[in-house]
C-alpha cells in the first residue's frame, strides 16, 4: 500500500530528550506574496523542511546538524500557495 503525497510525514529524534515531556505536533505551511522568480509564468513553489539536531561532542562542544524531514508537493504558477502536505514531528518541551 503506497502512501499518498498528501498524507503527513512523521519524524522523531532517535533517543532524544525526556519522552514524558514530548508531544506530537502537525506542521502545515502556506505562503503569501512570494517573489515571482520565473520569466514567462509565475513561480512553482515547493517547501523543504529541516530539523536541527544539537549534540555535545567528546570535547564538550555543541554540534549542530540539520536533518531533512521531507518536502511538500510543487504547486505550479502560484505566488500564494497553501501546501497540502503536512509534517508530524515530536516536540520536546524544555525543562
Long-range contacts (C-beta under 8 A, 24 or more apart in sequence): 5-73, 5-84, 5-85, 6-73, 6-84, 6-85, 8-85, 8-86, 8-87, 8-88, 9-69, 9-70, 9-85, 9-86, 9-87, 9-88, 10-87, 10-88, 10-89, 11-51, 11-69, 11-70, 11-87, 11-88, 11-89, 11-90, 12-89, 12-90, 13-51, 13-53, 13-90, 13-92, 16-53, 16-90, 16-92, 17-92, 18-92, 18-95, 21-92, 21-93, 21-95, 22-90, 22-91, 22-92, 22-93, 23-90, 23-91, 23-93, 24-88, 24-89, 24-90, 24-91, 25-88, 25-89, 25-91, 26-86, 26-87, 26-88, 27-86, 27-87, 27-88, 27-89, 28-83, 28-86, 29-72, 29-82, 29-83, 29-86, 30-80, 30-81, 30-82, 30-83, 31-79, 31-80, 31-81, 32-80, 33-79, 33-80, 34-79, 34-80, 34-81, 35-79, 36-79, 41-77, 42-77, 42-78, 42-79, 43-77, 43-78, 43-79, 44-74, 44-75, 44-76, 44-77, 44-78, 45-74, 45-75, 45-78, 45-79, 45-81, 46-71, 46-72, 46-73, 46-74, 46-75, 47-71, 47-72, 47-83, 48-72, 49-87, 51-89
